[in-house]
Each structure stands twice: as structure tokens, then as C-alpha cells.
Amino acid sequence: MKEHVVAALMMLSAQTAVAQGWPSRSVHLIVPASPGSSLDVMGRVVGERLAARWKQPVVVEDKAGAGGMLGMNAVAKASPDGYTLGVGFNGPVAIAPLIYRKMAYDPARELLPVVLTTSQPNVLAVAASHPANTVAEFVAWARQQDGKLLYASVGNGSSSHLTMELFKITAGFAGTHVPYKGSPEAALSVATGETHAIFTVEPALLAFLQGGKLKLLAATSKERTPNLKELPTLAESGYPDVESIAWNGLLAPAGTPASVINQINVDVNSVLMEPSIREALLQQGLAPGGGSPAEFALLVEQEGRKWGPVISAAKIRLD
């Protein structure tokens, strides 16, 4: 018993020492998505301001693959000293455990929610040449395809994937899911006609929208957002139950000292309140987040409860 007490005191002492001197070197920020994605943009915008506050570099590494799980696994397995953080999102943090029989990491046990960073609605996009110009026209067209519709997503179990699954069930049409490793690749597939449609965040589609290769039909928020004032919502279009928000936030390896978690949380909240940062994020269609670690943890839990029935109805189960 005495040995266990001594070991616990030594661990607590080590964690306290880490917390008091943190950060004394560069912080590694893993973004589980492709360069140019909305996650990448957010990570670099916020990371730059955190580096200024911490007076240490914040090194952003894009680690796309496996629907974000490749990057999140790297975070989960990193040393819990506050020097490795990750930008987690719906899929690899809240949804993957409901879909995959086996995972390389357990989000609930190996990752600590730190702070919600941003959120945004998904949008329904099709090629500019697609015959549908409204949600009603798209649904009618999709039903006529007799299951041959191909829809892209940014990865298995992502908000991008599950939103279309929910829409399919609600609107009554069939189609085949084609997952990609990130939003740039998925968007390109729709623009080139490799797939027919996608739900993803608007910033990921911006280059194709500006280039006249894609068009938007609807957003998945309850109400129209400031940067998408002209775009109707699915609720307006007759599908009020298809609401889907893509969110992201910072996570740390389990075991990271609470004092470090709290410091990161306070600093990120401060950064997200800076007018220049808020403007930069809003220009990208990203609504700044914030809040406590507990509030972020509750969001993760609620997302799992919300999408569980959709996953069961769609019979999504992967190895």
C-alpha cells in the first residue's frame, strides 16, 4: 500500500512540474485532414495566435486518412505532457466507436476534450451541370436513379457521411457511399462527375464554387447562417429533421495534467474572442466556439446519442 501511495505522489509531483513549466518548447498540433481543408485552415489560424501567446512554436501537421482516425490515433498514443494536441471532429471522436468493430484507440478513454474551436453547417453540393437546382428537384432526380446515385464524403463515419445517410432515410432514395480521405478530394470527385453529390462544409468547396464547377442546394442548419444568407436550409425545403452541424475542437492525450488542459482552454477561449480571429474564421464559414472542457465533452456524448439510431438504421458497420 505504501509503495502505491509513493508512486501516486511521484506521478502527481511530475505532472505538477510539467504543468508549471508548460510550454517550454514547441507544441505539436495534429490536424487529421488534408492541407487546405477547413480543419487545416482553423488549425493554422488559431495555432499562429497560440504560438504568440505561448512564445513557443505551434507546429501544425496534417495527418489525413481513415476518416480522421489516423490523426486521432497519433494524438491518443502521444505522451500526455501537453506538447501534442489534436483537432478532433465528429467522426473520429464521437461517431467512429459506433461504426467500427475495432479501433486503434478508444476516444472515451484515451482522449481528453479541451475546447470546442469552431462549428459550421454542412451544405448539399452537386456539379454545376447537375439538372437539379433545388432540394425538391434533387430528391426527385435521386429517386429516379434506382440506387445508382454515388455520393462522396470526407470519410467513413464523418458528419459528411452520416448527413447523407440521414437525408436518404428521410427523403426516401438510395445510393452508394464513396468515402475519400479529405474534403478536397471528395469535392473534386463531385466537380469532375466521379460522384453525384456531397454533404460537407462550404469552405471546402469554395474553389470549385468560385470556379463554376459546383453549386449549392441547401444548408443543414436550422436557420440560414450569416455567410450563407441566400442558401435555403433543408428545414425550409421540407426536411426539418435533417439537421447536421460539423464541429471541431482540441483534444489531448488522456493523462495530460488538468492544469495544462485548463491553461490551453483559457488561452484558446481568449484567442477565439479576438476580433481579427473571429473575422478570419467567419470569412471561412466557421463559427467560433469556446466553452469549458466539460461542455465540449458533453457535446461529444450528445453526438453519439444523436447519430446512433441513424447508424443502426443505415446498417453501417465497418471492420
C-alpha positions as CSV (number, residue, x, y, z in Angstrom):
1,M,0.0,0.0,0.0
2,K,2.8,2.4,1.0
3,E,4.5,1.8,-2.4
4,H,1.3,2.7,-4.3
5,V,1.0,5.9,-2.3
6,V,4.6,6.8,-3.0
7,A,4.2,6.1,-6.7
8,A,1.0,8.2,-6.9
9,L,2.7,11.1,-5.1
10,M,5.7,10.8,-7.5
11,M,3.3,10.9,-10.5
12,L,1.4,13.9,-9.1
13,S,4.7,15.7,-8.5
14,A,5.9,15.0,-12.1
15,Q,2.6,16.3,-13.5
16,T,2.8,19.4,-11.4
17,A,6.3,20.1,-12.6
18,V,5.2,19.6,-16.2
19,A,2.3,22.0,-15.7
20,Q,4.3,24.7,-14.1
21,G,6.9,24.8,-16.8
22,W,4.5,24.4,-19.8
23,P,5.1,25.2,-22.5
24,S,8.9,25.2,-22.6
25,R,9.2,24.0,-26.2
26,S,7.2,23.8,-29.4
27,V,3.7,22.3,-29.3
28,H,2.7,19.8,-31.9
29,L,-0.8,20.2,-33.4
30,I,-2.1,17.3,-35.4
31,V,-4.8,18.0,-37.9
32,P,-6.5,14.8,-39.1
33,A,-7.3,16.2,-42.6
34,S,-5.8,17.3,-45.8
35,P,-4.0,20.6,-46.4
36,G,-6.4,23.3,-47.5
37,S,-9.4,21.7,-45.6
38,S,-11.4,23.8,-43.2
39,L,-9.8,21.9,-40.3
40,D,-6.3,22.8,-41.6
41,V,-7.3,26.5,-42.0
42,M,-8.7,26.6,-38.5
43,G,-5.7,24.9,-37.0
44,R,-3.3,27.3,-38.6
45,V,-5.2,30.4,-37.8
46,V,-5.7,29.5,-34.1
47,G,-2.3,27.9,-33.9
48,E,-0.5,31.1,-35.0
49,R,-2.2,33.1,-32.3
50,L,-1.5,30.5,-29.6
51,A,2.2,30.5,-30.6
52,A,2.3,34.2,-30.0
53,R,0.7,33.8,-26.6
54,W,2.8,30.9,-25.5
55,K,6.0,32.3,-27.0
56,Q,6.7,28.8,-28.4
57,P,6.1,27.5,-32.0
58,V,2.9,25.6,-32.7
59,V,3.8,23.1,-35.4
60,V,0.8,22.0,-37.5
61,E,0.9,18.6,-39.0
62,D,-1.8,17.4,-41.5
63,K,-2.3,13.7,-41.0
64,A,-5.2,12.7,-43.1
65,G,-6.6,9.2,-43.5
66,A,-9.1,6.7,-42.2
67,G,-11.8,9.3,-41.8
68,G,-9.6,11.3,-39.3
69,M,-8.8,8.2,-37.2
70,L,-5.2,8.1,-38.3
71,G,-4.5,11.5,-36.8
72,M,-6.6,11.0,-33.7
73,N,-4.7,7.7,-33.0
74,A,-1.4,9.6,-33.1
75,V,-2.8,12.1,-30.5
76,A,-4.1,9.3,-28.3
77,K,-0.8,7.5,-28.3
78,A,1.3,10.6,-27.7
79,S,3.0,11.5,-24.4
80,P,0.4,13.1,-22.1
81,D,2.6,16.2,-21.4
82,G,0.6,18.9,-23.3
83,Y,3.1,19.0,-26.2
84,T,0.8,17.1,-28.6
85,L,-2.7,18.2,-29.3
86,G,-5.2,17.2,-32.0
87,V,-8.0,18.8,-33.8
88,G,-10.8,16.3,-33.5
89,F,-14.2,16.4,-35.2
90,N,-17.5,14.5,-35.2
91,G,-16.3,11.4,-37.0
92,P,-13.2,10.1,-35.3
93,V,-14.2,11.4,-31.8
94,A,-17.9,10.7,-31.4
95,I,-19.1,8.6,-34.3
96,A,-16.3,6.0,-35.0
97,P,-16.9,3.9,-31.9
98,L,-20.5,3.3,-33.1
99,I,-19.4,2.2,-36.5
100,Y,-16.1,0.3,-36.3
101,R,-15.8,-3.1,-34.7
102,K,-12.2,-2.5,-33.8
103,M,-10.4,0.8,-33.5
104,A,-6.7,1.5,-32.8
105,Y,-7.7,3.9,-30.0
106,D,-10.6,4.4,-27.6
107,P,-11.7,8.1,-27.8
108,A,-13.6,8.0,-24.5
109,R,-10.6,6.5,-22.6
110,E,-7.6,7.9,-24.5
111,L,-8.6,11.4,-25.5
112,L,-9.4,14.4,-23.3
113,P,-11.7,17.1,-24.7
114,V,-10.1,20.5,-24.2
115,V,-12.2,23.1,-26.0
116,L,-14.7,23.4,-28.9
117,T,-13.0,25.5,-31.6
118,T,-15.5,26.1,-34.4
119,S,-18.7,24.7,-35.9
120,Q,-20.5,25.1,-39.2
121,P,-23.4,23.6,-41.1
122,N,-22.9,21.1,-43.9
123,V,-24.1,22.0,-47.4
124,L,-25.5,19.9,-50.1
125,A,-23.5,20.3,-53.3
126,V,-23.7,18.9,-56.8
127,A,-21.9,19.6,-60.1
128,A,-22.8,22.9,-61.8
129,S,-24.2,20.9,-64.7
130,H,-26.5,18.8,-62.5
131,P,-30.2,19.0,-63.6
132,A,-31.4,19.8,-60.0
133,N,-31.4,23.4,-58.8
134,T,-33.5,22.9,-55.7
135,V,-33.7,20.2,-53.0
136,A,-37.1,19.0,-54.3
137,E,-35.6,18.6,-57.8
138,F,-32.6,16.7,-56.4
139,V,-34.8,14.3,-54.4
140,A,-36.9,13.7,-57.5
141,W,-33.8,13.0,-59.5
142,A,-32.2,10.8,-56.8
143,R,-35.3,8.6,-56.7
144,Q,-35.2,8.2,-60.4
145,Q,-31.6,6.8,-60.3
146,D,-32.8,3.5,-58.9
147,G,-29.9,3.3,-56.4
148,K,-27.2,4.3,-58.9
149,L,-26.5,7.6,-57.2
150,L,-23.0,7.9,-55.9
151,Y,-22.4,10.3,-53.0
152,A,-19.0,11.4,-51.8
153,S,-17.9,12.0,-48.2
154,V,-14.8,13.1,-46.4
155,G,-14.5,9.7,-44.7
156,N,-16.5,6.8,-43.2
157,G,-18.4,7.9,-40.1
158,S,-17.8,11.6,-40.7
159,S,-20.6,14.3,-40.4
160,S,-20.3,14.4,-44.2
161,H,-21.2,10.7,-44.5
162,L,-23.9,10.5,-41.9
163,T,-25.7,13.6,-43.1
164,M,-26.4,12.0,-46.4
165,E,-27.4,8.7,-44.7
166,L,-30.0,10.7,-42.7
167,F,-31.1,12.5,-45.8
168,K,-31.5,9.3,-47.7
169,I,-33.6,7.7,-45.0
170,T,-35.8,10.9,-44.6
171,A,-36.3,11.7,-48.3
172,G,-36.6,8.1,-49.4
173,F,-33.9,7.5,-52.0
174,A,-31.0,5.1,-52.3
175,G,-27.3,5.5,-53.2
176,T,-23.8,4.2,-52.7
177,H,-21.3,5.9,-50.4
178,V,-17.8,6.7,-51.8
179,P,-15.5,7.9,-48.9
180,Y,-12.4,10.0,-49.6
181,K,-9.5,10.8,-47.2
182,G,-10.5,14.5,-47.0
183,S,-12.7,17.3,-48.3
184,P,-10.5,18.5,-51.2
185,E,-10.5,15.0,-52.8
186,A,-14.2,14.5,-52.1
187,A,-15.2,17.8,-53.6
188,L,-13.1,17.2,-56.7
189,S,-14.9,13.9,-57.2
190,V,-18.3,15.7,-57.4
191,A,-16.9,18.6,-59.6
192,T,-15.5,16.1,-62.1
193,G,-18.6,13.8,-62.2
194,E,-16.9,10.9,-60.5
195,T,-19.7,11.1,-57.9
196,H,-23.0,12.9,-57.9
197,A,-23.4,14.8,-54.7
198,I,-21.8,15.6,-51.3
199,F,-22.7,17.0,-47.9
200,T,-19.7,18.8,-46.5
201,V,-18.7,22.3,-45.2
202,E,-18.9,25.2,-47.6
203,P,-15.2,26.4,-47.2
204,A,-14.0,23.0,-48.5
205,L,-16.0,23.7,-51.7
206,L,-15.0,27.3,-52.2
207,A,-12.5,26.9,-55.0
208,F,-14.9,24.8,-57.0
209,L,-17.8,27.1,-56.3
210,Q,-15.8,30.2,-57.4
211,G,-14.6,28.3,-60.5
212,G,-18.2,27.4,-61.5
213,K,-17.7,23.7,-61.1
214,L,-20.2,23.1,-58.2
215,K,-23.4,24.6,-57.0
216,L,-25.1,24.5,-53.6
217,L,-28.7,23.4,-53.0
218,A,-29.2,23.7,-49.2
219,A,-27.6,24.0,-45.8
220,T,-28.2,21.7,-42.8
221,S,-28.5,24.3,-40.1
222,K,-31.9,25.1,-38.5
223,E,-31.7,28.7,-39.8
224,R,-29.7,30.5,-42.5
225,T,-26.2,31.4,-41.4
226,P,-24.7,34.9,-42.0
227,N,-22.3,33.8,-44.7
228,L,-24.9,31.7,-46.5
229,K,-27.9,34.1,-46.3
230,E,-29.0,33.3,-49.9
231,L,-28.9,29.5,-49.4
232,P,-32.1,27.8,-48.2
233,T,-31.9,25.3,-45.4
234,L,-33.1,21.7,-45.6
235,A,-35.7,22.6,-43.0
236,E,-37.1,25.3,-45.3
237,S,-37.1,22.7,-48.1
238,G,-39.3,20.3,-46.3
239,Y,-36.8,18.3,-44.3
240,P,-36.6,19.8,-40.8
241,D,-35.3,16.6,-39.2
242,V,-32.1,16.7,-41.3
243,E,-30.0,19.0,-39.1
244,S,-26.3,18.4,-39.1
245,I,-23.5,20.6,-37.7
246,A,-19.9,19.8,-38.4
247,W,-17.8,20.8,-35.3
248,N,-14.2,20.5,-34.3
249,G,-12.2,21.0,-31.1
250,L,-8.8,20.5,-29.4
251,L,-8.2,17.2,-27.7
252,A,-5.2,16.0,-25.7
253,P,-3.9,12.5,-24.7
254,A,-5.5,11.1,-21.6
255,G,-3.3,11.8,-18.6
256,T,-2.4,15.3,-19.6
257,P,-2.2,17.4,-16.4
258,A,-5.5,19.1,-15.6
259,S,-3.7,22.4,-15.1
260,V,-2.3,22.2,-18.7
261,I,-5.7,21.4,-20.1
262,N,-7.2,24.3,-18.2
263,Q,-4.4,26.7,-19.5
264,I,-4.9,25.6,-23.1
265,N,-8.7,26.0,-22.6
266,V,-8.4,29.6,-21.3
267,D,-5.9,30.6,-24.0
268,V,-8.0,29.2,-26.8
269,N,-11.1,30.9,-25.5
270,S,-9.2,34.2,-25.4
271,V,-7.9,33.7,-29.0
272,L,-11.4,32.9,-30.2
273,M,-12.7,36.2,-28.7
274,E,-10.1,38.3,-30.7
275,P,-12.0,40.3,-33.3
276,S,-9.4,39.6,-36.0
277,I,-9.5,35.9,-35.4
278,R,-13.3,35.8,-35.3
279,E,-13.4,37.7,-38.6
280,A,-10.9,35.3,-40.2
281,L,-12.8,32.3,-39.1
282,L,-16.2,33.7,-40.1
283,Q,-14.8,34.5,-43.6
284,Q,-14.1,30.8,-43.8
285,G,-17.7,30.0,-42.8
286,L,-16.5,28.8,-39.4
287,A,-18.5,30.0,-36.3
288,P,-16.0,30.4,-33.4
289,G,-16.7,28.1,-30.5
290,G,-15.3,28.2,-26.9
291,G,-16.5,27.0,-23.6
292,S,-15.2,24.6,-20.9
293,P,-13.7,21.1,-21.3
294,A,-16.9,19.7,-19.7
295,E,-19.1,21.5,-22.2
296,F,-17.1,20.0,-25.1
297,A,-17.2,16.6,-23.5
298,L,-21.0,16.8,-23.2
299,L,-21.3,17.7,-26.9
300,V,-19.2,14.6,-27.9
301,E,-21.6,12.5,-25.8
302,Q,-24.7,14.0,-27.3
303,E,-23.4,13.5,-30.8
304,G,-23.0,9.8,-30.1
305,R,-26.6,9.5,-28.9
306,K,-28.0,11.5,-31.8
307,W,-26.3,9.5,-34.6
308,G,-26.5,6.1,-33.1
309,P,-30.1,5.4,-34.5
310,V,-29.1,6.7,-37.9
311,I,-26.1,4.3,-38.0
312,S,-28.3,1.4,-36.9
313,A,-31.0,2.2,-39.5
314,A,-28.4,2.5,-42.3
315,K,-26.7,-0.7,-41.0
316,I,-23.3,1.0,-41.1
317,R,-20.7,-1.4,-39.5
318,L,-17.1,-1.5,-40.6
319,D,-14.1,-3.6,-39.6
